[in-house]
C-alpha cells in the first residue's frame, strides 16, 4: 500500500486522506494494516501518540483528523463533546433523498457512545441535494458527532442509500441512459472537509474527492469539478442555519 497522504498539518495535528477498504484504527496486533499504523509510521511517531478524532467506516474514503500531542488531543476531544468538530461528506445516490436534518434511530442496534452508553440525543445528519442527473444524485451530508454507519443509515432512511453500500441497500451499479454500466467496488461516499479546532477559532480543511467517488462523478456526468471552491459552497449550504445564515 502507498504511504498515507497528509493533506494539512498544524502544531500537534495532521489531516490525512484514508482510502476505502482500510480500517481507520485497530489494535496493531490484530490488524497491522490499519490506517493508523501506516500514518504513525509515515510520520515517525509512536502508534499511541497518533490519535484519531474522526473515524471512517472501512468502505468509506476521505479526510481524517489526528492529534499527535496530549494537549491537542484533549482540545479536540473537548471540541467533539461540544459538537464543534464538524465534517462534510459527499455521496452519490441512485435517487434524491428527503433533504433536511435526519435523526432516524436504527431499530436493530440503537446508537451508543464509544463507552457503550446511549447518547444524550440522536445524532443528526444534515442532508442537502447538490445536483441530480438521470443516473444518480450528488448529496452533501454534514455531521458534528458521527456514530457507526451514521450517514449511510440516515441516507438509506431518507430513501437514497449510497451507491455501492450494499449493507444498507445501495445499488451495486448504476446505469446511464445510454446503457453504460458502472460497477461500484466501494461506497460512493467520501469525507471532503472538516474543521480543526485551533486556538480560539476553527480552521477548515477541504480536499477534492480522490477515491472511487471522483471516478463515479465523472462517469455519471455530475460535478466534473468538485474542487475546494465548490466544496466550500456545499459546506455553506449544509451548515447555513448553524452559522446564522438562512436554512
C-alpha positions as CSV (number, residue, x, y, z in Angstrom):
1,X,0.0,0.0,0.0
2,X,1.1,3.5,-0.7
3,X,2.1,5.9,2.1
4,X,-0.8,7.9,3.7
5,X,-1.4,11.3,2.0
6,X,-1.1,14.2,4.5
7,X,-3.4,17.0,3.3
8,X,-2.8,19.6,6.1
9,X,-0.9,19.9,9.3
10,X,-0.5,22.2,12.3
11,X,1.0,22.3,15.7
12,X,0.4,18.8,17.1
13,X,-2.1,17.6,14.5
14,X,-2.5,16.4,10.9
15,X,-5.3,15.8,8.4
16,X,-4.7,12.7,6.2
17,X,-6.7,11.1,3.4
18,X,-7.8,7.5,4.1
19,X,-8.6,5.2,1.2
20,X,-11.6,2.9,1.1
21,X,-11.1,-0.7,2.2
22,X,-8.8,0.1,5.1
23,X,-9.8,0.4,8.8
24,X,-9.2,3.8,10.3
25,X,-8.0,2.3,13.6
26,X,-7.4,-1.1,15.0
27,X,-5.3,-3.0,17.6
28,X,-2.0,-3.3,15.7
29,X,-1.5,-6.8,16.9
30,X,-4.8,-7.9,15.4
31,X,-4.7,-5.6,12.3
32,X,-1.2,-4.3,11.4
33,X,-2.6,-2.9,8.1
34,X,-4.9,-0.2,9.7
35,X,-4.5,3.4,8.5
36,X,-3.4,4.5,12.0
37,X,-0.4,2.1,11.8
38,X,0.6,3.4,8.4
39,X,0.2,7.0,9.3
40,X,2.2,6.7,12.6
41,X,5.0,5.0,10.6
42,X,4.9,7.7,7.9
43,X,5.1,10.5,10.5
44,X,7.7,8.7,12.5
45,X,5.7,8.9,15.8
46,X,4.7,6.1,18.2
47,X,1.3,4.4,17.4
48,X,-0.2,5.5,20.7
49,X,0.8,9.2,20.0
50,X,-1.2,9.2,16.8
51,X,-4.8,9.5,18.0
52,X,-7.9,9.6,15.6
53,X,-10.6,12.2,16.1
54,X,-12.6,11.3,13.0
55,X,-13.1,7.6,12.1
56,X,-14.4,6.5,8.7
57,X,-16.1,3.2,8.1
58,X,-13.9,0.6,6.2
59,X,-15.6,1.1,2.8
60,X,-15.5,5.0,3.1
61,X,-12.7,7.2,1.9
62,X,-11.7,10.7,2.8
63,X,-10.2,13.2,5.3
64,X,-9.4,12.1,8.8
65,X,-8.1,14.3,11.7
66,X,-5.3,13.1,14.1
67,X,-3.7,14.6,17.2
68,X,0.0,14.0,17.9
69,X,0.3,15.7,21.3
70,X,-1.6,15.2,24.5
71,X,-2.7,18.8,24.9
72,X,-4.0,18.9,21.3
73,X,-5.8,15.6,21.9
74,X,-7.6,17.0,24.9
75,X,-8.6,20.1,23.0
76,X,-10.0,18.0,20.1
77,X,-11.9,15.7,22.5
78,X,-13.4,18.7,24.3
79,X,-14.5,20.2,20.9
80,X,-16.0,16.9,19.9
81,X,-18.1,16.7,23.1
82,X,-19.3,20.2,22.4
83,X,-20.3,19.3,18.9
84,X,-17.8,21.7,17.4
85,X,-15.8,19.2,15.2
86,X,-17.9,19.5,12.1
87,X,-17.4,17.4,8.9
88,X,-18.8,17.4,5.4
89,X,-19.2,14.3,3.2
90,X,-20.4,14.0,-0.4
91,X,-22.2,10.9,-1.6
92,X,-23.5,9.6,-4.9
93,X,-27.0,8.1,-4.6
94,X,-29.3,6.4,-7.0
95,X,-32.2,8.8,-6.3
96,X,-32.7,12.1,-4.5
97,X,-33.1,11.7,-0.7
98,X,-35.6,13.5,1.5
99,X,-33.5,16.6,2.3
100,X,-33.1,18.2,5.7
101,X,-31.9,17.1,9.1
102,X,-32.1,13.3,9.7
103,X,-32.3,11.8,13.2
104,X,-33.5,8.3,12.4
105,X,-32.5,5.7,15.1
106,X,-31.6,2.2,13.9
107,X,-34.1,-0.3,15.3
108,X,-31.7,-3.3,15.4
109,X,-28.8,-1.5,17.1
110,X,-29.6,1.9,18.6
111,X,-26.8,4.4,18.8
112,X,-24.2,4.1,21.5
113,X,-21.2,6.1,22.7
114,X,-17.8,4.5,22.4
115,X,-18.2,3.7,26.1
116,X,-21.4,1.8,25.3
117,X,-23.8,4.3,26.8
118,X,-26.8,5.8,24.9
119,X,-26.0,9.3,23.6
120,X,-27.7,12.4,25.1
121,X,-29.8,12.6,21.9
122,X,-30.0,11.0,18.5
123,X,-27.1,12.1,16.2
124,X,-28.1,14.4,13.3
125,X,-27.1,14.3,9.7
126,X,-27.7,17.4,7.6
127,X,-28.6,16.4,4.1
128,X,-28.5,18.7,1.1
129,X,-29.0,17.7,-2.6
130,X,-26.3,19.3,-4.7
131,X,-27.1,18.0,-8.1
132,X,-29.3,15.5,-9.8
133,X,-28.9,13.7,-13.1
134,X,-30.7,10.8,-14.9
135,X,-28.4,8.2,-13.4
136,X,-27.5,9.5,-10.0
137,X,-27.8,12.3,-7.4
138,X,-24.9,14.1,-5.7
139,X,-25.6,14.7,-2.0
140,X,-23.8,16.6,0.8
141,X,-24.1,15.3,4.3
142,X,-22.9,17.2,7.4
143,X,-22.3,15.8,10.8
144,X,-20.8,17.1,14.1
145,X,-20.5,13.8,16.0
146,X,-20.5,10.7,13.9
147,X,-21.8,7.3,15.0
148,X,-21.3,3.9,13.5
149,X,-22.6,4.0,9.9
150,X,-24.5,7.2,10.7
151,X,-24.5,8.9,7.3
152,X,-25.0,5.6,5.4
153,X,-28.0,4.7,7.7
154,X,-29.5,8.2,7.5
155,X,-29.3,8.4,3.7
156,X,-30.9,4.9,3.4
157,X,-33.7,6.0,5.8
158,X,-34.2,9.1,3.6
159,X,-34.8,6.8,0.6
160,X,-31.4,7.2,-1.0
161,X,-28.8,4.6,0.0
162,X,-25.3,5.3,-1.1
163,X,-24.2,3.7,-4.4
164,X,-22.1,0.7,-3.6
165,X,-23.2,0.5,0.1
166,X,-24.7,-3.0,-0.3
167,X,-25.0,-3.4,3.5
168,X,-27.6,-0.6,3.7
169,X,-29.4,-1.2,0.4
170,X,-27.2,0.7,-2.0
171,X,-27.1,-0.5,-5.6
172,X,-24.1,-2.4,-6.8
173,X,-24.1,-0.5,-10.1
174,X,-25.7,2.4,-11.9
175,X,-26.8,2.6,-15.5
176,X,-26.7,5.7,-17.7
177,X,-29.4,6.5,-20.2
178,X,-27.0,5.4,-23.0
179,X,-26.9,1.9,-21.4
180,X,-23.4,2.1,-20.0
181,X,-23.0,0.4,-16.6
182,X,-20.7,1.3,-13.8
183,X,-20.0,-1.2,-11.0
184,X,-19.3,0.1,-7.6
185,X,-16.2,-1.5,-5.9
186,X,-16.7,0.7,-2.8
187,X,-19.2,3.1,-1.3
188,X,-19.5,6.3,-3.3
189,X,-19.1,8.3,-0.1
190,X,-16.2,10.5,0.9
191,X,-15.3,12.9,3.7
192,X,-14.2,16.1,1.8
193,X,-14.0,18.8,4.5
194,X,-13.7,19.2,8.3
195,X,-13.0,21.9,10.8
196,X,-9.9,21.8,13.1
197,X,-10.3,23.5,16.5
198,X,-7.3,25.8,16.6
199,X,-6.8,28.4,19.3
200,X,-10.0,30.4,19.7
201,X,-11.2,29.6,16.2
202,X,-11.5,26.8,13.7
203,X,-9.6,26.1,10.6
204,X,-11.4,24.4,7.7
205,X,-9.6,21.8,5.7
206,X,-11.1,20.7,2.3
207,X,-9.9,18.4,-0.5
208,X,-11.5,17.2,-3.7
209,X,-12.5,13.5,-3.9
210,X,-9.8,11.2,-5.0
211,X,-11.3,7.8,-4.5
212,X,-14.0,5.9,-6.3
213,X,-16.4,8.8,-5.9
214,X,-14.3,11.0,-8.1
215,X,-14.4,8.5,-11.0
216,X,-18.1,7.8,-10.4
217,X,-19.0,11.6,-10.6
218,X,-17.1,12.0,-13.8
219,X,-18.7,8.9,-15.3
220,X,-22.3,9.9,-14.3
221,X,-21.8,13.5,-15.7
222,X,-22.2,15.1,-12.3
223,X,-19.8,17.6,-10.7
224,X,-17.0,17.4,-13.2
225,X,-15.0,19.7,-11.0
226,X,-15.9,19.1,-7.3
227,X,-13.0,21.4,-6.3
228,X,-12.4,23.2,-3.0
229,X,-14.4,26.2,-4.1
230,X,-17.5,24.0,-4.8
231,X,-16.9,22.1,-1.6
232,X,-16.9,25.4,0.3
233,X,-20.3,26.2,-1.3
234,X,-21.6,22.8,-0.3
235,X,-20.4,23.4,3.3
236,X,-22.2,26.8,3.4
237,X,-25.4,25.2,2.1
238,X,-25.2,22.4,4.7
239,X,-24.3,24.4,7.7
240,X,-26.0,27.7,6.9
241,X,-28.6,27.6,9.7
242,X,-26.0,26.7,12.3
243,X,-23.8,29.6,11.1
244,X,-26.6,32.1,11.4
245,X,-27.5,32.1,7.7
246,X,-30.8,31.1,6.0
247,X,-31.7,27.5,6.4
